[in-house]
Amino acid sequence: MRVLLGCSLGGAGHLLPLTAAAAALERLGHTAIMVVPPTLRDRAAATGLRVTIGADPAPGVVDAVWERVRGGPAESVSGLIDR
């Protein structure tokens, strides 16, 4: 099976769980490809896993998500970010 794993933001905290999942899939005989933003290019490449460089999310999109997180109760923002 081929699996595409995406990381939309450029922090190590976003990349590390993705890397673990990709490595596990590869050990099971699957093809895992990680799509990461340019800010994670070098760090992702250093894992030795398959990597494709995507685009950074538009600042307006990221700002809108953070606005929803700050403004809503926990149950309404669950899944927008990892807490």
Secondary structure by P-SEA (a helix, b strand, c coil): cbbbbbbccccccccaaaaaaaaaaaaabbbbbbbbcccaaaaaaaaccbbbbbbcccaaaaaaaaaaaaccccccccccccc
